Amino acid sequence: MTIRPATANDWPQLWPVLQATFASGDTYPFEPDTPEDVVHHAWMELPLATYVAIGEQGQLLGTYYLKANQVGLGSHVCNCGYVVSEHARHRGVATALCEHSQLVARERGFRAMQFNLVVSTNVRAVRLWQHLGFEQVGHLPGAFRHLTLGEVDALVLYKRLHP
């Protein structure tokens, strides 16, 4: 697996992976039918950087974006979003993406990383982020409208990147 900056040429593989993830309505706040141009803008244009994980056969395994969590005096804390393609799950891709994002964040001068809306029912993600050193610093009752479960809690997770 190679993790590298995303390019415009990656979008044809990236869009279906993002679309399928958002359509499930269980992990991201994007509406299930969010138009492609809106997702492209949010995933490829707004962040400071977007990366892709590519398999040995050239297939897209996953992606993440990196951006400042806030502006100005809060801009030393970054935020990331991760998506792993269905066919690449349970193979360590999310771990590799998160570890890579922390290295990139440090290189860019970020002091901490914060995940603002981790859906509590996404147990595998919560467990992974905690395993990678993120602490739960917030609990948001009913903050996510899960497509099948209704309102579920969301968590805020945080990790210092520098002592």
Order of alpha helices (4+ residues) and beta strands (2+ residues): beta-alpha-alpha-beta-beta-beta-alpha-beta-alpha-beta-beta
